[in-house]
């Protein structure tokens, strides 16, 4: 009795012209659904569908008058720049106390970077998108989504930095 490996069966299928279709993965289906839904919303916005246009005009009104805590620090007054400067000074102090990265110092620095990232995302999403027209809105939100993708990648790397271990061989003697 001979056994046939999966590789041999794939080669035999290729030779005979039979193609094997696998089911798409869940992530692929979710991404496809997001793209189709986004395309439908954009098409409705360009077509002037009432509800979609009203939603984006409301968002535009909110973006034209953001709350004070979302203003750029140099525009709203000097007191809004204080948190950023304070966090920067804390990072400098932590680096002075612990020049070699220790778990606690790494946690403090990563926590501060995450806080600044969240603050930036709130500002970027709630006060800088240009949704005055459909064309401006599509490009503005498209670039924002690409920016979110990049920030997500960087944030994952920050979380991975928390688990870094020093595996250097220590010399004895």
C-alpha positions in Angstrom: 0.0 0.0 0.0 1.5 3.4 -1.0 0.8 6.6 0.7 0.4 9.8 -1.3 1.6 13.0 0.3 -0.4 16.3 0.0 2.4 17.7 -2.2 2.1 14.8 -4.6 -1.6 15.2 -4.9 -1.2 19.0 -5.6 1.3 18.2 -8.3 -1.1 15.6 -9.8 -4.0 18.1 -9.7 -1.9 20.7 -11.5 -1.0 18.2 -14.2 -4.6 17.2 -14.7 -5.8 20.8 -14.8 -8.0 20.6 -11.7 -7.7 23.7 -9.6 -8.4 23.6 -5.9 -10.2 26.6 -4.5 -9.8 27.3 -0.9 -12.3 29.2 1.2 -11.2 32.8 1.8 -10.1 33.6 5.3 -12.2 35.6 7.7 -9.9 38.7 7.6 -10.2 38.8 3.8 -14.0 38.7 4.0 -14.0 41.5 6.6 -11.7 43.7 4.5 -13.8 43.1 1.4 -17.0 44.0 3.3 -15.4 47.2 4.6 -14.2 48.2 1.1 -17.7 47.5 -0.4 -19.5 49.4 2.4 -17.1 52.3 2.0 -17.6 52.3 -1.7 -21.4 52.3 -1.3 -21.2 55.3 1.2 -19.0 57.2 -1.2 -21.3 56.5 -4.1 -24.3 57.7 -2.1 -22.4 60.8 -1.0 -21.5 61.7 -4.6 -25.0 61.0 -5.8 -26.3 63.4 -3.2 -28.3 60.9 -1.1 -30.1 63.0 1.6 -29.2 61.1 4.7 -25.5 60.6 3.9 -25.1 64.3 2.8 -26.8 65.4 6.0 -24.5 63.3 8.1 -21.4 64.7 6.5 -22.6 68.3 6.6 -23.2 67.8 10.4 -19.7 66.4 10.8 -18.4 69.4 8.8 -20.2 71.8 11.2 -18.7 70.0 14.2 -15.2 70.2 12.6 -15.5 73.9 12.0 -16.1 74.6 15.7 -14.1 72.0 17.7 -14.0 72.1 21.5 -11.1 74.1 23.1 -9.2 71.0 24.2 -8.9 69.9 20.5 -7.4 73.2 19.4 -3.8 73.4 18.3 -1.8 74.5 21.5 -0.2 77.6 19.8 -3.6 78.8 18.6 -5.7 78.3 21.7 -3.2 79.7 24.2 -0.1 78.8 26.0 -1.8 76.6 28.7 -2.6 73.8 26.2 1.0 73.2 25.5 1.7 72.5 29.2 0.8 68.7 29.0 3.1 68.1 26.1 6.0 69.9 27.7 5.3 68.1 31.1 5.3 64.7 29.4 8.5 65.5 27.6 10.2 66.5 30.8 9.0 63.3 32.5 10.6 61.3 29.6 13.9 63.2 30.0 13.8 62.6 33.8 13.1 58.8 33.3 16.0 58.6 30.8 18.3 60.4 33.3 17.3 58.1 36.2 17.4 54.9 34.1 19.9 55.2 31.2 19.6 51.4 30.5 16.0 50.5 29.7 14.4 48.8 32.6 10.8 47.4 32.6 9.4 50.3 34.6 11.1 53.0 32.6 10.1 51.3 29.3 6.5 51.1 30.6 6.5 54.9 31.5 7.9 56.0 28.1 5.6 53.7 26.1 2.6 54.9 28.2 3.5 58.5 27.5 3.9 57.8 23.8 0.5 56.0 23.7 -1.1 59.0 25.5 0.3 61.4 23.0 -0.8 59.1 20.1 -4.3 59.0 21.4 -4.4 62.8 21.8 -3.1 63.2 18.3 -5.8 60.8 16.9 -8.5 62.7 18.7 -7.3 66.0 17.3 -6.8 64.6 13.8 -10.2 62.8 13.7 -12.3 65.5 15.4 -11.0 68.7 14.0 -8.9 68.4 10.8 -11.0 66.3 8.4 -12.3 68.3 5.4 -15.7 67.0 4.6 -17.2 70.1 3.1 -17.7 68.4 -0.3 -17.8 64.8 -1.4 -14.5 65.0 -3.3 -12.6 66.7 -0.4 -14.2 64.3 2.1 -13.1 61.2 0.1 -9.5 62.3 -0.1 -9.4 63.6 3.4 -10.8 60.5 5.0 -8.8 58.2 2.7 -5.6 59.8 3.8 -6.8 59.6 7.4 -7.4 55.9 7.0 -3.9 55.4 5.7 -2.5 57.4 8.6 -4.5 55.2 11.0 -3.0 52.1 9.4 0.5 53.5 10.0 -0.2 54.5 13.6 -1.7 51.1 14.3 1.5 49.5 13.0 3.6 51.8 15.2 1.4 51.2 18.3 1.8 47.4 17.9 5.5 47.9 17.9 5.2 50.0 21.1 3.4 47.1 22.8 6.0 44.7 21.6 8.7 46.9 23.1 7.2 46.2 26.6 8.2 42.5 26.3 11.8 43.0 25.2 14.3 41.1 27.3 18.0 41.6 27.6 19.6 38.4 26.4 23.2 39.5 26.3 25.6 37.0 27.7 27.2 38.3 30.8 30.9 37.7 31.1 32.1 36.1 34.4 35.2 37.2 35.9 
